[in-house]
Structure formats: structure tokens, C-alpha cells
Amino acid sequence: PAMAEEVLRDLIGSEKIKPITIEAVQRAVAEHFDVRIADLCGRSRQRMVAYPRQVSMYLCKMLVPSLSLNEIGSAFGGKDHTTVLHACGKISRLAQEPKIRQVLGQLERAIRG
């Protein structure tokens, strides 16, 4: 019975999963790609910043489906919803490559903690 109690406590304890936030996604992506969160929210179109920004937007939409494209865009320095839509489309196309799928999986695990 002690073991059953322990297992149940573990299961019940895991109900308190912290909700995924845009900030958590930005933090994980910034760390992974070695860019600043300020860069993700900035205006730079350099590939070394633009690609991680698109990955962040994609992960926000995938991991928090309740977020609107406008909400995601606002969190990235006031980007237009069409920019978020473009980012999601581009990353989901790229996600067909195993390497990119693997990176997205790593990021998702890091975000979910």
C-alpha cells in the first residue's frame, strides 16, 4: 500500500503542471539558438535572428493553441498576425526534415520542463 500511495502521490502531484507561456517559449528558444530575447522581439531580419524568431512563433502556436496570431505577434515586438502565420507555415514545412523535427522536439521538452 505504501508504494501505491507513493505512485498516486506522484500522479496527483503532476497535475500541477505549469502552464506554457510565450515567455517560456522565448527563453528556451533564445537559449537554444544563443540569441537574446530582445533580438527575438526586435526588427532584425538577419537569418541568425529571424529563424529562431519563426521557431518561437511556431512553438507558441503549437504549444498554446488558445493564443491568437495577434497575441503572438504582439509578444514579438508588435509583429503583424500575417508575420506569425508566415512563420508557422514556414516552420511546419521545414519540420518535415528530421533534423529540424528533432530540434523542435528538444525545444518542446525544454519548455514543458
N, C-alpha and C positions, 0 to 999 in steps of 0.2 A: 504493500500500500504506500510506503514512503516513496518508492520510485514513481508510482502512478501520480502521487501528489506533485512530485518534482516536475514530471513531464507536463502535467496540467498547468502548473505554475508558469513553466516556460511558455506554453502555448498561450495562456491568458495574458502573460506579460508582453508577448509580442504583438498584442492587439494595439498597443500604444505606439504605433508606427508614426514617425514624424512625417507630416505632410511635405510633399516636394514643393519647393518654391523656385521661382525664377532665379533668385539669388543663389540658391544651392547649385542650380544647373550652371550658372555663370562661373561660380567659384571652381567647380570641378573642371569645366572646360578650360578656363583660364590657366589653371594649374597644369592640366594635361598638355596644353599647347604652348605653355610658357609665355603667355601674354597677360597683360593687366586687364582687370575687369573694365577699367576706364577705356581701354582700347576696344573691347567688345561693344561698348556703348558709344564709341566715337564715330567719326566720319571717314576714317581711313579706308581706302579701297585696296590697300596692299594685300596680296594674297595671304601673307602670313597672319593677317588680322581678319580679313574678310571670311576666309574659310572657317576658322574657329567660331566666328560670329554666326555663320549659317548653321553650323553644327549645333550651337547653343539654341538657336531659334527652333530648329527641328526637334531637339530633345525636349524643349519646353512644351511644344505642341503634342509630342508623343506621350510624354510622362504626365502631363497635366491637361487632359483633353478639355477640361472646363474653361481653360483660358481662351479668350478670343484672339484673333490675329492682331487686332488693335492693341489689346493689353500687352501682348508680347512685344509688339513694335515699340510701344511707349517705354517699356523697360529697357530697350536697347537704344536709348537716346532719341526717342521720338521718331523711329522709323515708320514708314507707311505700312499699312496692312499688306499691300501688294509685295513689298520687300520680304515680309515674313513668308508669304505664300510662295514666292520665288525660291527662298532659302529651303523651305520644306520640300518643294518639288525637286530641287537640285540634289539635296542630300538623300532623299529617298531613291532617286535614280542611282546615285553613287553607291548606296548601301547594297547594291547588287554585287559589288566586289567584296570578296571575303575579307580582305584586309580592313576595309572601311567598316564592314559589319562588325568585325572584331573590336575595333576602336570604339564604336558606338556601344557595344556590349560592355566593354570595360568602363566607359563613362557612366552608363546606366547603373552598373553595380556600385560605382563610387558614389553616385548621387543617392541611391537608395540606402547606402551605408550598410 
